[in-house]
Amino acid sequence: MNNSGEAVSLVKEYFGIDTPDICVIHDDVDLPFGQRKEQVGAGHAGHKGVMSIMDSLGTKDFKRIRVGIGRPRIGSNLPVDDFVLNDFSSEELDGIKKIGVPLSENLNFL
């Protein structure tokens, strides 16, 4: 997952996609669960997959839709790296189903 840049670069080259036309949808621990935010040209904020994409493309000038997954609960000893790789709870899975429709509303951003 943290080598996403390799795949993005291959797809970009194969299909002849211009970098500004690329849109990456990714998780974000800095947003509350289910919240989303559109950005262009923002930094990676420590997200290793996004960092890989920026390194491979040589720029941060592509579209991103950040989807919030929140952070570990207060008092949890779970490191953030482990938190993002955990399976979703059944409650979270229900929430994800509800995210899909609003996320499709972001298509005008593309």
Stockholm file with secondary structure:
# STOCKHOLM 1.0

chainA/1-110         MNNSGEAVSLVKEYFGIDTPDICVIHDDVDLPFGQRKEQVGAGHAGHKGVMSIMDSLGTKDFKRIRVGIGRPRIGSNLPVDDFVLNDFSSEELDGIKKIGVPLSENLNFL
#=GR chainA/1-110 SS CTTHHHHHHHHHHHHTCCGGGCEEEEEETTSCTTCEEEEESCCCTTCHHHHHHHHHHTCCCSEEEEEECCCCCTTCCCCHHHHHHSCCCHHHHHHHHHHHHHHHGGGGGC
#=GC SS_cons         CTTHHHHHHHHHHHHTCCGGGCEEEEEETTSCTTCEEEEESCCCTTCHHHHHHHHHHTCCCSEEEEEECCCCCTTCCCCHHHHHHSCCCHHHHHHHHHHHHHHHGGGGGC
//
